[in-house]
């Protein structure tokens, strides 16, 4: 249930730490149906790109990586 009257400033506890401009507009867009579709599509795109990049980059055997790391610490 919403209040019928505004809260006076003398009753507000706390201070403003920082302000992020236009964040309210982003929040309002993301809570609408088209905005929700955009958020889901971007997340799906990030997962797909992550899977594709993971399959394209060849895996090195653990021994080679450990030896290269050890050489870097010795010098």
N, C-alpha and C positions, 0 to 999 in steps of 0.2 A: 504494500500500500504506500503510495507516494504521500509526502508531506504536503499540506495545503499552503504552508508558508516557507519562505526561504530561511536558511539558518543565518543568523547574524555573524559577522566576522569575529566578534568577541567570543563566540562559542566554538570557533574552529581551533583545533589543537594541531600543531605541527607547522612546518615551514616548507616552502617549495625548494627542492634540491636542484633540479634541472628541468629543462623544458625541451621536448622533442617536437619541433614544428611539423604540422601536417600529419601527425601520427593518427589523429582522429579520423581523417579522411581515409587513410589506409585501412583502419579498423572497420569503418563503415562499409567500405567496398568489399573487404574480405568476408563480411557477414551476410552479403547478398548472394543469391544463387550464382550469378555469373562470376563473382569474385571467388566463390568457393570452387567453381570449376577451374579457374585459373590456378589457384593454390594447389589443387590436386594434380593438375597437368604439369606444373613446374616440379612438384615432388616426384612424379612418375618419370619425368625427363631426367632428373638428377640420378635416380636409381638406374635408369637405362644406360646413361652415359657412364656411370660407375661400373656397371657390369661389362660394358663393351671395352672400356679402358683396362679393366682387370684381365680380360681375355687377350688383349693385344700385347700387353707388356709381358715378355718372357720371364719366367721365374728362374732365379739363380739357385743353384744348390746351396744349402746352408754352409757347407764347408768353405766354399769360395768367398762368401760374404764374411764369414768369421775371420778368414785369413787376411782379407783386404782391410778389415777393421783393425786387426791386430797390427798390421804393417803401419797403418796410420798413427797408432798410438806410440810405436817405437821411435818414429822419426821426429 
